[in-house]
């Protein structure tokens, strides 16, 4: 163990890794601050480039970009009331009011401290818990995996605010698209329509770029078409002149800690996401603490609560990914795609097979967390300036990069067609209220579910009893049923 | 969905059309695609290779059918579920999607770098940029960066097209 950790430290503290951590934070902050661009979109576009990197360097770059992007999104939210991500919407409530009171710079620094605290807490939980969870999961066989994936699907379906049935459809569509390939047992092509390309299946990265980057560009284009309301008002926030004393940070320690715990718990469960974490973090700030009655009027607690919670999910979502191989959201799916590209299979055996590498990745994420605090403490002023770049100048570049990136990995035009197909599908799905993340997770986990179910049935000689006689499968199926019933109850009450 | 932007006219399209499309897709999977595109021979398994695809298609069809039928029944006072698109959807989004499709198809014919150069200019024009110097500067810079970064740096060999 000690040797593994020392190896990991040696792997992380390479000049290239330190360089990409800094670059990732800066790029992410800039992307997050440009209206219409998000951290998720940025890392989706950068995925193909990471194919050519060492896996540790690649994942440090992506996670650094994600952390920078979340903060960049908060900058536009706090200064201009235009949250860069849905999760930043709760930060805006108090953040923008602080800006209106002339305390925008202070709000940004509170957001940064809160992001750092949430991230750090979730990182430490990831480092100390993933190996334990993975060793417990070593007892998992095919039936346990099948029911675990069913449980993940049911929690992800909860993402589909408004309709559980839409969540089912999106997930099932994802599973269907994941099935376009060879049959896992007979190895015969299915859904190929005579095409060799379809018989080989669709690669994850073009699907990710189409669903998470290009479809978002199309959606945002509607809002900013021909210069309507996209250029931010140039306001002088004097962010560099507003300090944050240690006393002020100490005063919000309770909110920071509680929100970090909430965000880590929510992030560790597949499908719940940063949006719910931010909401819970904001509720926590509103209900506990001496300043709880002032939350909503522009106080530090109202910024710290949601920001610590949503940042914590960014690292906590790696717990089920690393230990069980289950990506809980879009960001985790992107990290998974990098791991798979480099021949690393997340899951219970990952610490036996790639222990040093996994710890190196975790330490690298920790490194990015510290750089996020250090760099953005001084770069905030520039991030605020970047947010005045009109979306029209950026959008064509995003489209071109998406095409180049989709083509780049396998040098195949089929991947580009797949990207365009999922971009249009993602745009329409979002318009009609279907979750694109549910489709993505269905696409990734569908083949695993099918293999696990078919292996289980072979093990049991065709009896479904195998799913109802083992304690873990019974527990997971019960939990899935409870999640569905809770969603049904929520729908009926509405 | 359902977020009304009061500053611009929006076209409301009932969600039932989307449910009908998904229902049609599910039925075509059940009745045509799975029987013809998935082998039915079982290799000693209790489940055939078609079982899992049928299960997924059944879930899609059943959920879409419920949503479609439910869209005709609305409790009093509840508005029909709609998706909002720009009123001039073709002018605002359609041209961009068409240009993207044309660009992707043109790559194989005229080559990657030339089609990218033209596509960047077209995209910028379509989103309302009219400053020619800026358009040419952005286009040239991005094209050169892709050539250096991906072409030379990562050794990605982009299609040359049919005429080179």
Interface residues (C-beta under 8 A of the other chain):
Chain A: X49 X52 X162 X163 X165 X166 X168 X169 X172 X173 X175 X176 X179 X183 X185 X186 X188 X190 X191 X192 X193 X218 X221 X222 X223 X225 X226 X227 X228 X229 X392 X393 X395 X396 X397 X399 X400 X403 X404 X407 X408 X411 X413 X416 X417 X420 X423 X424 X427 X428 X430 X431 X432 X433 X434 X446 X450 X453 X454 X457 X458 X461 X462
Chain B: X1 X2 X5 X7 X8 X15 X18 X22 X29 X33 X37 X38 X39 X41 X43 X45 X46 X47 X49 X52 X53 X56 X57 X59 X60 X63 X64 X66 X67 X81 X83 X84 X85 X86 X92 X93 X96 X97 X100 X101 X103 X104 X107 X108 X112 X116 X119 X120 X123 X124 X127 X128 X129 X134 X138 X142 X146 X150 X154 X156 X157 X158 X159
